[in-house]
Structures are given as structure tokens and as C-alpha cells.
Amino acid sequence: MQTALFKAARSWQRIQGSPEAYVRRILYTQNISWWRTRRVKETALGSYDVPTATGDADLRITLEQALAGLTTRQRTVLVLRYFEDLTEVQTAATLGIGAGTVKSITRQALARLRTLAPELAELVGADS
């Protein structure tokens, strides 16, 4: 995230119009570059949010482990759809793929999450 924002800041004068799409594209390509070149291992300095209860910590660990079981493409689509709250069409335009592909990747990713962590059913949904 920090690298992507640094790249956007470096070329800020060249960005025309709304910078949101430009920064999203940088984040996407940065993510793709990361899994293509796994030579440098980055380590997290720590968590920025502190769980309020033991259940929150357990849920967070379970969710992180389940997301680690997805492909990079599946995680990217889920983040854009549910964390960034983009529509299927907006997600497709950001990734340069078709809306139908976004739908199928989302369906496959949610099914995989249900398989990997059935205890997350209330987050993933019963059969959506």
C-alpha cells in the first residue's frame, strides 16, 4: 500500500481528473508484481487495529488464514467488491476483465471461503 501511494505521489502532477482510478490501478499492478517476484520478503511491523475481545482476535485470525487460501486474483476481486464497495462493472473495469468474469471469480472465492472456514458462514453468507 505504501509503495503504491508513493508511486502515485511521485506522478501526482501528471494525473488528470480523479486520481482514484489511477491509484486503484497502481494498487492492482503492485499486487500482481508482488506475487510475480517473491524474491523479497516483506514483513509486517504490526497490526494497526487492536481487537476488543478474544472472539474478535480469533475471527480475524480465522479470516486471514481463509483469505490466504485463496488465489491472488480471488482476493483482489473480493477486496474490490466488498472492501472498496465497487460494483461488478467497476471491478471489471479496474481489473480489465469482463463483468461475467468478476461474477464467477466472486462466486468461486466465496465458495472456497465457505470450504476453508465454515465458521465464517455469517460473514460469507449462507448460499449467496
Buried (B, 14 or more C-beta within 10 A) or exposed (E): EEEBEEBBEEEEEEEEEEEEEBBBBBBBEBBBEEEEEEEEEEEEEEEEEEEEEEEEEEBEEBBEEBBEEBEEBBBBBBBBBEEBEBEBEBBBBBBEBEBEBBBEBBEBBBEBBBEBBEEBEEEBEEEE
